[in-house]
Amino acid sequence: MMGTVADRLTELGLTVPEVAAPVATYVPALVDGDLVYVSGQLPVIAGELVATGKVGAEVSTDAAAALARTCAVNCVAALASVVDLERVRQIVKVTGFVASAPGFTDQPLVVNGASELFGAVFGPAGQHARSAVGVAELPKGAPVEIDVIARIAL
């Protein structure tokens, strides 16, 4: 996988959207030294939450993985709002929160949607440590939320 992040985004048919507006009092991303902390991103497209519900009930595992990919695209947008994406040297940590129906235990499969997107966009620098956590509720009833810590070139 060669080329720039912009080249890979184009190959994937993706454009970096406008950064999603925060739903409370925080910033989408914050640079601290060579790390960028990206706030949790929901599956929002053009300012609208595209799905609600619990994974394993109203939302299928496959649909939730696609929503996690959307969250990851929004993480890329949040990164791009504070740094040039070409400066990203490593996606260090991804945390995926999955609003889970009772008994649902496939959170890792859901969060794979985000992990695969980061790998496709950033190549080897997209490989990361990760947590996939089942939760009772997420903001606005979202099925999935993803946050990221990235290392950048200074």
C-alpha positions in Angstrom: 0.0 0.0 0.0 1.7 3.1 -1.2 0.8 6.7 -1.7 -0.5 9.3 0.6 -3.5 9.2 3.0 -5.3 11.4 0.5 -4.6 8.8 -2.3 -5.9 6.0 -0.1 -9.0 7.9 0.7 -9.6 8.5 -3.0 -9.0 4.8 -3.7 -11.6 3.9 -1.1 -14.1 6.4 -2.6 -14.1 8.4 0.6 -13.9 12.1 1.2 -13.2 13.5 4.6 -16.5 15.0 5.8 -16.9 18.2 7.9 -16.1 17.3 11.5 -19.2 16.3 13.4 -20.4 18.9 15.8 -20.0 17.9 19.5 -23.2 16.9 21.2 -22.0 18.5 24.5 -19.2 20.6 25.9 -15.9 19.3 24.4 -13.8 19.6 21.3 -13.7 16.9 18.6 -9.9 16.5 18.8 -7.1 17.8 21.0 -3.3 17.8 20.2 -1.0 17.2 23.1 2.6 16.9 22.1 2.9 14.2 19.5 -0.5 12.7 20.4 -4.0 13.6 19.1 -6.9 12.6 21.3 -10.1 12.2 19.3 -13.4 12.5 21.2 -15.9 9.7 20.7 -17.5 9.9 17.3 -21.0 8.7 16.5 -22.3 7.3 13.2 -23.3 10.8 11.9 -23.5 11.6 8.2 -24.3 15.2 7.1 -25.1 16.2 10.7 -27.6 13.4 11.2 -27.3 10.3 13.4 -28.0 7.5 10.8 -29.1 4.8 13.2 -30.3 4.2 16.8 -30.9 1.0 18.8 -29.1 -1.8 20.5 -26.8 -4.1 18.7 -28.1 -7.7 18.9 -31.7 -6.4 18.9 -32.7 -3.6 16.6 -29.3 -3.4 14.9 -27.5 -6.4 13.4 -23.8 -7.1 13.9 -23.0 -6.4 10.2 -25.0 -3.2 10.2 -23.2 -2.1 13.4 -19.8 -2.8 11.9 -20.8 -0.6 9.0 -21.8 2.1 11.5 -18.5 1.7 13.3 -16.8 2.4 9.9 -18.8 5.6 9.7 -17.7 6.5 13.2 -14.1 5.9 12.1 -14.5 8.2 9.0 -15.7 10.8 11.5 -12.6 10.2 13.6 -10.5 10.8 10.5 -12.4 14.1 10.0 -11.8 15.1 13.6 -8.1 14.3 13.2 -8.0 16.4 10.0 -9.6 19.3 11.8 -6.4 19.7 14.0 -3.6 18.2 11.9 -2.6 17.4 8.3 -3.5 13.7 7.9 -0.1 13.1 6.3 1.4 13.8 9.8 -0.3 10.7 11.3 2.4 8.2 12.1 0.4 5.7 14.1 -3.2 5.0 15.2 -2.1 4.1 18.7 -5.4 3.1 20.4 -9.0 2.7 19.3 -11.8 2.3 21.8 -15.2 1.1 20.5 -18.3 1.3 22.6 -21.3 -0.8 21.5 -24.8 -0.3 22.8 -25.5 -3.9 23.4 -28.7 -5.9 23.9 -28.6 -8.3 26.8 -26.5 -11.3 25.9 -24.8 -9.7 22.9 -21.1 -10.6 23.0 -19.8 -9.8 19.5 -18.5 -6.3 20.3 -15.1 -7.1 18.7 -16.8 -8.0 15.4 -18.6 -4.6 15.4 -15.5 -2.6 16.2 -13.7 -4.4 13.3 -15.6 -2.0 11.0 -13.5 0.9 12.5 -10.3 -1.1 12.7 -10.4 -2.1 9.1 -11.1 1.5 8.0 -8.1 2.8 9.9 -5.9 0.1 8.3 -7.2 0.9 4.8 -6.7 4.7 5.3 -3.4 4.7 7.1 -1.8 1.4 6.0 0.6 -0.1 8.5 0.2 3.0 10.7 -3.4 2.1 11.0 -2.6 -1.0 13.1 -3.5 -0.3 16.7 -4.2 -1.5 20.2 -8.0 -1.7 20.9 -10.8 -2.2 23.3 -14.3 -3.2 22.3 -16.7 -2.5 25.1 -20.4 -3.3 25.5 -22.5 -0.6 27.1 -26.1 -0.1 28.1 -26.6 3.3 26.4 -24.8 5.7 24.1 -25.5 9.4 23.4 -28.6 10.0 21.4 -29.4 6.3 21.3 -26.5 5.6 18.9 -25.5 1.9 18.5 -21.8 2.6 18.3 -19.2 5.2 19.3 -15.5 5.1 18.4 -12.6 7.2 19.9 -9.0 7.2 18.9 -5.5 8.2 20.1 -3.1 8.9 17.2 0.6 9.7 17.2 1.7 12.5 14.8 5.0 13.7 13.4 6.1 16.9 15.1 
